[in-house]
Every structure is written in structure tokens, then in C-alpha cells.
Amino acid sequence: MRRLTFIATPSSRPAAQTFRRAFMDKTATWSVSIEECSTIAEAQRACSGADHAYVVAAPFRSILAGEAAMLGSSARLTQGADIMFRGTSQRLCVSQVARAAIDAMEQIYLPVYGAHVVVLGSGSAALDFAYELSRAGVDEVVILDDDKERARNNVEAFLDAYDRDKTRIIDFSL
């Protein structure tokens, strides 16, 4: 049986429980658990099992990117990932929560193509949403953060990484 663990913060535990129930309704081949962590150190310890998949809450995205042998393009650009599969010899980390949320929003509410969007925050998860929104065809993304200098530094680092990688990124999801 495959094992999946949600690494949740106390505030994200209810969302993780909802996702766990939805995931379990769709498959019988996975054992799914939720590990509640309050610190990055706790989350790092919780992500130590081999042959295991993990989904992490936004505050823990950086630990997965640091552990990866291979990173998906958005995880590489934003220096964070929300899904990791740790096999016996390799670790693959990708970022899918932003893409999945945007897809769900477009299916349920309205398409984002041509929209003007405001993203609150400038951390890894916020930059991942900005990246995925731009891939979905929004006309403008505005990033707001309560710390102007942190926002500027994070956006500059993201754009520098994008500039370095733009000729190497192949997107197979279109």
C-alpha cells in the first residue's frame, strides 16, 4: 500500500482533513495520514520516511525544495514545493496546489484569462500562485505584502530564476 502524509499546521488541519476524505473516496491503494506540525524542525522530522509521499502546508514548502533531487519548474522558480515523493534513492518535488486551485476556480466560477489579479503575500506559495496565474493567461498580477522590502527581494529572486531557466523549462501540462 502506498503511503501519503499531509504535513499540516494547526490552522490548516481542517483543510487537510477535507482533502484526506476526498482523496480516500477516490482511491483504495493509498494509506493517508495527517501529521500536525508547529515548526519547520517538526515538519522536517515528519518528512523523513522512505517510499513515502508528502503534501505540506504553505509554511513548510521550503523544506521540500531543499530535500529534492529533482524539482518541477514552478518549485524550482519559487524555491518551494508542496508535494514530495521520497523513493528509496530519489526525491521528486513538485508544486501542484496553486495549479489545482486555479483549475478548480475556473471550473466552478469563471476563467482567469485576461483578468487582473492581486496576490496577497510574496512567499513561495504566493509566487507559485502568481506563476500559475500568468500561465493561465491573466493580463496582470499584482503582488502585495506587508513588508515591501521582502516582497521586492522575493519577486527579484523569482524573476532572476525565471530569466535563468526560461530556455530550459518545458511545460507538458498544456
C-alpha positions as CSV (number, residue, x, y, z in Angstrom):
1,M,0.0,0.0,0.0
2,R,1.3,3.5,-0.8
3,R,1.6,6.0,2.0
4,L,0.8,9.7,1.8
5,T,1.1,12.1,4.8
6,F,-0.2,15.6,4.9
7,I,2.1,17.8,6.9
8,A,-0.3,20.4,8.3
9,T,-0.1,23.4,10.6
10,P,-2.7,23.7,13.3
11,S,-4.7,26.2,11.2
12,S,-4.5,24.1,8.0
13,R,-5.6,20.8,9.7
14,P,-9.3,21.2,8.8
15,A,-8.5,21.7,5.1
16,A,-6.1,18.7,5.3
17,Q,-8.9,16.6,6.8
18,T,-11.3,17.6,4.0
19,F,-8.7,16.8,1.4
20,R,-7.9,13.5,3.0
21,R,-11.5,12.4,2.9
22,A,-11.8,13.4,-0.8
23,F,-8.6,11.6,-1.6
24,M,-9.6,8.5,0.2
25,D,-13.0,8.4,-1.6
26,K,-11.1,8.2,-4.9
27,T,-8.6,5.5,-4.1
28,A,-8.2,2.4,-2.1
29,T,-4.5,1.9,-2.8
30,W,-3.2,4.7,-0.5
31,S,-2.9,5.0,3.3
32,V,-3.4,8.6,4.1
33,S,-2.5,10.3,7.4
34,I,-2.2,13.8,8.8
35,E,0.8,15.0,10.8
36,E,0.3,18.3,12.6
37,C,3.5,20.3,13.0
38,S,4.0,23.8,14.5
39,T,7.7,24.3,13.5
40,I,9.9,23.7,10.5
41,A,12.0,21.3,12.6
42,E,8.9,19.2,13.4
43,A,7.9,19.2,9.7
44,Q,11.5,18.1,8.6
45,R,11.3,15.2,11.1
46,A,7.9,14.2,9.8
47,C,9.1,14.1,6.2
48,S,11.9,11.6,6.8
49,G,10.2,8.3,5.8
50,A,11.4,6.4,2.7
51,D,9.0,5.2,0.0
52,H,6.5,7.8,1.1
53,A,4.6,10.8,-0.5
54,Y,4.1,14.1,1.4
55,V,1.9,17.1,0.9
56,V,2.9,20.1,3.0
57,A,1.2,23.2,4.2
58,A,2.5,26.5,2.8
59,P,4.8,27.4,5.7
60,F,6.8,24.2,5.1
61,R,7.3,24.5,1.3
62,S,10.9,25.4,1.6
63,I,11.9,22.2,3.3
64,L,10.8,20.1,0.4
65,A,12.6,22.2,-2.2
66,G,15.8,21.8,-0.1
67,E,15.4,18.0,0.0
68,A,14.7,17.4,-3.7
69,A,16.9,15.5,-6.1
70,M,14.6,16.8,-8.9
71,L,12.3,19.8,-8.9
72,G,9.4,20.7,-11.1
73,S,9.7,24.1,-12.8
74,S,7.4,26.1,-10.5
75,A,9.1,24.5,-7.5
76,R,12.5,25.5,-8.8
77,L,11.4,29.1,-9.6
78,T,9.6,29.7,-6.3
79,Q,12.1,27.7,-4.1
80,G,9.2,25.8,-2.6
81,A,7.2,22.7,-3.3
82,D,4.0,21.2,-1.8
83,I,4.3,17.6,-2.9
84,M,7.2,15.2,-2.5
85,F,7.7,11.6,-3.3
86,R,10.6,10.1,-1.5
87,G,11.6,6.8,-3.1
88,T,14.4,4.6,-1.9
89,S,17.1,6.5,-3.8
90,Q,15.5,9.7,-5.3
91,R,13.3,12.6,-4.2
92,L,11.0,14.3,-6.6
93,C,9.3,17.6,-5.5
94,V,6.6,19.4,-7.4
95,S,4.2,22.3,-6.7
96,Q,0.6,21.5,-7.6
97,V,-1.6,23.2,-5.1
98,A,-1.7,26.6,-6.9
99,R,-2.4,25.0,-10.3
100,A,-5.1,22.7,-8.9
101,A,-6.7,25.7,-7.1
102,I,-6.7,27.8,-10.2
103,D,-8.1,24.9,-12.3
104,A,-10.9,24.4,-9.7
105,M,-11.7,28.1,-9.6
106,E,-12.0,28.2,-13.4
107,Q,-14.3,25.1,-13.4
108,I,-16.5,26.3,-10.6
109,Y,-16.6,30.1,-11.0
110,L,-15.0,31.8,-14.0
111,P,-11.9,31.7,-16.3
112,V,-9.0,33.9,-15.3
113,Y,-7.8,34.5,-18.8
114,G,-7.4,38.3,-19.3
115,A,-8.1,39.1,-15.6
116,H,-6.2,41.5,-13.4
117,V,-5.3,39.6,-10.2
118,V,-3.9,40.6,-6.8
119,V,-1.9,38.0,-4.8
120,L,-1.6,38.7,-1.1
121,G,1.9,37.8,0.2
122,S,5.2,37.3,-1.5
123,G,6.4,34.0,-0.1
124,S,6.9,30.8,-2.0
125,A,3.2,29.9,-2.2
126,A,2.2,33.4,-3.3
127,L,4.9,33.4,-6.0
128,D,3.7,29.9,-7.1
129,F,0.1,31.3,-7.5
130,A,1.5,34.3,-9.4
131,Y,3.4,32.0,-11.8
132,E,0.5,29.7,-12.3
133,L,-1.9,32.6,-12.9
134,S,0.4,34.0,-15.5
135,R,0.5,30.6,-17.2
136,A,-3.3,30.6,-17.1
137,G,-3.3,33.9,-19.2
138,V,-4.0,36.7,-16.7
139,D,-3.2,40.1,-18.0
140,E,-1.7,41.5,-14.8
141,V,-0.6,40.1,-11.5
142,V,0.0,42.5,-8.6
143,I,1.8,41.1,-5.5
144,L,1.0,42.8,-2.2
145,D,2.9,42.1,1.0
146,D,3.0,43.9,4.4
147,D,6.8,44.0,4.1
148,K,7.7,46.0,1.0
149,E,11.4,45.1,1.1
150,R,10.7,41.3,1.5
151,A,8.3,41.5,-1.5
152,R,10.8,43.3,-3.6
153,N,13.6,40.8,-2.8
154,N,11.4,37.7,-3.3
155,V,10.0,39.0,-6.6
156,E,13.5,39.9,-7.9
157,A,14.8,36.4,-6.9
158,F,11.9,34.8,-8.7
159,L,12.4,36.9,-11.8
160,D,16.2,36.2,-11.8
161,A,15.5,32.4,-11.5
162,Y,12.9,32.6,-14.3
163,D,15.3,34.6,-16.5
164,R,18.0,31.9,-16.0
165,D,15.6,28.9,-16.6
166,K,13.2,30.2,-19.2
167,T,15.1,28.5,-22.1
168,R,15.2,25.2,-20.1
169,I,11.6,25.0,-18.9
170,I,9.4,22.6,-20.9
171,D,5.7,22.6,-19.9
172,F,3.9,19.4,-20.6
173,S,0.7,20.4,-18.8
174,L,-0.8,22.5,-21.6
